[in-house]
């Protein structure tokens, strides 16, 4: 009696089983890496995809879900991200974008920049900071000789306007 040769077949079967396990485990390992990405970065990426490729609903949904599952939730309002997910499921991309921007403390319509710790979340009562040209204005009242000078110039201009109006009529 000869014994059947099962050695090579068994070895090939075990190798194929290991390859199948490795192929099925790779996507799970890749998803675990996404949990280490900050939620702020994932929300920024979702906003960028909404603006540039709104037809990529699966990619947007993945980014929003990954932002909710992220271990680093610093600077992100998770309740607003949850509302953004609901808006996305209702196919309301503009509402999704707005909620994601509010969740990370960005002004609506603000350009997406490299989010690697550059921006800090806004801690203001208003959703957007005041424009730079308004911040440059002083909040000091007019005082000293400037106030009477401006009042005098204003009075001369008003009188000049009245005289011109009388001559024309």
Secondary structure by P-SEA (a helix, b strand, c coil): cccccaaaaaaaaaaaaaaaaaaaaaaaaaaaaaaaccaaaaaaaaaaaaaccccaaaaaaaaaaaaaaccccccccaaaaaaaaaaaaaccaaaaaaaaaaaaccccccccccccccccccccccccccccccccccccccccaaaaaaaaaaaaaaaaaaaaaaaac
